[in-house]
């Protein structure tokens, strides 16, 4: 198990460029299963979750060529149905959250799929009800868990059939799965209350380039007319908005001046404004963000003077993946803020590590924490800790970079799942992170 040894208290400087978005990459890589023709995807991040998904596709018989370090060409012409029906496939899917998005393409292309409970971060229940609901509305049937540990989902003999559906939850992965299944279904599918994150928009654009007929991209009302076949295409993954937010937080908590380059500002949504609520100055320079160094960051109160709340919400609200970063930054600001994590009941439990480091945090319940910022008057103390998941892991890394002394973070494989070579990239800015 790898660890990071971090020397805290160093001021950073320079520029850093976000790499390809993990969440988009997992979706569009899954979509290559919808065609027998080559699909080329660029700006793919070299992170553990993506490597594992690509390895799973290779096991399924997909031809994979790595054209450049961040460009792959996939061809799913000859799928290995024996492997796809095997216990090994189910076991490998169960260890990878992103594998959930293989279900839609496999169901619509092969007519049936073994759907295991996906793995990933241990941040509370991550239901797949939206996925299953969508498949049922398209005419599939669902059998109880079978002998290889998966739920068997089967399309009608003639294939899936388009329909109208109103989703109870605007699930990003659920919406992606339903879209992919509907592209090859008979007739028209209407999805209301669809997730509309930039990564869903990107998936739709790639599918349209492959010949899919999708209207309403960017809204929560999608119309998909099924086609008989899809062709190959070329697609580029967006910069990772979670990396962008993490780097904003990095600049703020270390009181450093940083430039974040090529961020795709139009796809960041409310993220910059969420950090501005903490008193962080963010200047837009073309498609770059410049964060100047400041000695003090003052949390804005609400108009009536009350303590502000920063909470997650479906797009265009704030992504839950950045609340951990915002929380740790707030510990060193001036003022108080309530962090409300609505979606996952275990995601705030990492704050006990921050409390051990001297942070003033009251965990009200599994979803809410009150952060009392100390304005660097009481710097965080070094600590030895373990990364429980990707997003808590990066927050702990930011805390360690701000803290006095040398900290150790174990289980950094969790961080590697979402951040490529993060130690090397931050060291070029002046950090001192040693991987053991």
C-alpha positions, 0 to 999 in steps of 0.5 A: 500500500503506497503512502505520501510523506508531505512536508507542509508549510511550503508556498507554491507557485507556477502553473498547472493544467488539469488533465482529462475528466475521470467521470466523462472518460468512464462514460465515453469509454463504455460507449465504445461498446455500442459500435463495431467500428473504431472509436478514438478518444483523446485526453484520457487521464492515466488514472487507476479507475480508467486503466481498470476499465480499459483492462476490463474492456480488453478482457471483453474482447475489445481491441485497444490501441494506445496511440499516444499517452492520452489517446486510445482507439477502441474497436468492439467488433468481436466481443467475448460473450463467454467472458461477459457471462462469467463470474470473473466478469462480475467480480471485476465489475464489482471492484470498479464503480465505473463498470456500472455504465457497461450495462446499458451498452451491453443490454442494448447490443447483446440483449442481456447483461449480468449487472453486479453491485458496483464497487468504488468509494466507501461513502455510503449507499450508492443505489442503482435504482435509476439504472434499473428503472430506466431499463425496465421502462425500455422493456427489459425484465429483471431477475433476482441475483443469480449464482454468479452474484449479479442481477440478470437484466434481459431485453425483449426478444425484438430489442428494447423499445423507446418510451417516456420516463420521468426519473425520480433522481437526476442520476448522472450514471443512471442517465448515461446508462439509459441514454446509451441503451436508448440509442439502439432501441426501437422508436423514441425515448424521452427522458425527463429529469435527466442529469445534464452535467457537462459530461452527460452533454459530452457523452451525447455529443460523442454519440451524435457523432457516431450517428445517434439522434439526440435532442435537448442536449444540455437540458433535463429533457432529452429525446432519443430516436433509436437507430439500427447501428452506430458508426465510429467517431473521434472524441476529446474529453473535457478538462476535469472540473474536480481537478480545477476545483482542487487546484483552486483549493490548493492555492487558497490553503497554501496562500499561494499564487497559481495559474490553472491553465486550459480549464474550459471555463464555460463548463465549470458552472458554479465552482469558481463562485463557491470558492469566492464565497470563502474569500478566494480571488479568482481571475479569468484570463482567457481560458485560464484561472489565476488565483493570487496569493492572499494572507487572509480569506474571509468567508462571506456571510449571507445578506442577513449576516447569518452563517452561509451554507455551501451544499451540493446539488445536481448540475448546475449546482455544486458537484458533491465531489468538491465539498471535501476540498471546500471544507478543508479550505474553510478551516483556514479561512476567517469566519464560519460556514456550514457544509451540507453534503446531501447525497452520501451519508458517509462522505463527511466522516473524514473530518475526524482526521482534520480535527486531529490536525487541529481543525475546528469542525462540528460534525452535526450529523452524517450530512452536515458540518460546521467549520469554524475557520481560524484564519491561519492563526492556529495552523493545522498540525502534521498527522499520520492518516489514511485516505478513505476515498478519492475526494477525502484523500485529496482534501487530506493532501491539501491539509497536509500541504498547509500543516506545520511539520511532516504528515503521512497519508496512507492508502494513496491508491485511492487518490491515484484512482482520480488524480494522475501523478498528483505528487509529481505534478504538485512537486513541480509547483514547489511542494515536497511530496515523497511517495513510498 
